[in-house]
Amino acid sequence: MRDRPIIIDGSQGGGGQVLRTAVSLSATLGKSVRITNIREGRQRPGLLPEHLAAIRAVSAICNASLDGAEPGCTEITFHPGDVGEGQYRFDIATEGSSVLLLQTVLPALMLDDGDSEVTVIGGTHNPLAPCFEYLRDVFGLLGSAMNLQAYFEMLRAGFHPRGGGEIRMKIRGLRGAENLAPLRLMKRGSLKYIEGVSAVSASMPSHLADQQCRQVLGRLAASGYGASIEQASWDSRSPGNVVFIRAVFSQTAAGFFALGSRERSAEQVADDAVDQLLEFIGSPGTVDSHAADQLLPLAALCPQESRFVTERVTDHLVTNANVVSRITGRDVLIDGQAGEPATVTIREV
């Protein structure tokens, strides 16, 4: 007999984030969920292609029974089956974020008994999602402190509007939540180094990467910081440019990126990324605001208490905390106000 679904209000917060977190934890814990009012109040309410791709990907890895997963639907019911390790390949068929899809299937495969490989075709550098470098060098690194054992590789970059990028994740199953370690980051320690990449698609002038790089180095030098910035030219179906910067401390790491557009110069793209980095350095945070909500589902799966300091409380963090608490039954305490630094504690009720 199927269990009674946990009802999740899909109108809260980011909409797409609610969907991804809910079905991800549903598959991981074997708990059915019904998500209502999906993206209510949006200009285009209901499921978009990138949401459907993530839901169907999770459904595939756990052999779920899925009701309502059609374009524009505002309610779905997800009954998970057994998670199966193996090789998977998913094509979003739009510029939708491949990184977000990988993060959606990751928790269930992470706690499975076997090893898996997942390849996703879609966007790798999207304005409203973590970029590939952030996935590999920040999310993956901080996750490794919890015993996440995953390797990420970008085979081709994917920019707006055609996407077509390809990334791959190889992940080792931990054989249960008892093998997860708690995330305890209350101090970040001393700053060890700053590094990053200034990249353009192969169809764009290479001097843009140099302009971005020089602007990053100049801005950081003026603030008293040195850095190592690689320049790169990537194969991509659409033109695009990006700056990614990572600050590595003795106990943690944080990452920030900015994408180019027709309206922004190379220097403005670089300034955007540097501004984010300097804001973090000036805060007491041990994790950046994006890592705070992205790591929350993993921390909630660990039986032990996790604690970290976010540089800033965001709507995404509050929304994810609500969804995570509803499905896992864990307490998620955010000791701080919106827009301010806060200690986040995940513990048993």
Secondary structure, 3 states (H helix, E strand, C coil): CCCCCEEEECCCCCCHHHHHHHHHHHHHHCCCEEEECCCCCCCCCCCCHHHHHHHHHHHHHHCCEEECCCCCCCCEEEECCCCCCCEEEEECCCCCEHHHHHHHHHHHHHCCCCCEEEEEEEECCCCCCCCHHHHHHHHHHHHHCCCCCEEEEEEEECCCCCCCEEEEEEECCCCCHHHCCCCEECCCCCEEEEEEEEEEECCCCCHHHHHHHHHHHHHHHHCCCCCEEEEEEECECCCCEEEEEEEEECCCEEEEEEECCCCCCHHHHHHHHHHHHHHHHCCCCCECHHHHHHHHHHHHHCCCCEEEEECCECHHHHHHHHHHHHHHCCEEEEECCECCCEEEEEECC
